[in-house]
Amino acid sequence: MHLSLETIVRFTNAARISDWEGGDGLGSVIKKRRKKMRKHKHKKLLVRTRHQRRK
């Protein structure tokens, strides 16, 4: 099986991203962004469904 350099780089980058999520350091940035997006989506949902709750 012959792997191109591009494929090898892609695999190593994927492994590096999973390492960040598992440990400290940059994983905390990813966690904070997920939390922020979760709060944002919830607020957006509340705004969108406000008229239903007013009845």
Secondary structure as the mmCIF struct_conf table of DSSP 4:
data_model
#
loop_
_struct_conf.conf_type_id
_struct_conf.id
_struct_conf.beg_label_comp_id
_struct_conf.beg_label_asym_id
_struct_conf.beg_label_seq_id
_struct_conf.end_label_comp_id
_struct_conf.end_label_asym_id
_struct_conf.end_label_seq_id
HELX_RH_AL_P HELX_RH_AL_P1 LEU A 5 GLY A 22
BEND BEND1 GLY A 23 ASP A 24
TURN_TY1_P TURN_TY1_P1 GLY A 25 GLY A 25
HELX_RH_AL_P HELX_RH_AL_P2 LEU A 26 ARG A 48
TURN_TY1_P TURN_TY1_P2 THR A 49 THR A 49
HELX_RH_AL_P HELX_RH_AL_P3 ARG A 50 ARG A 54
#
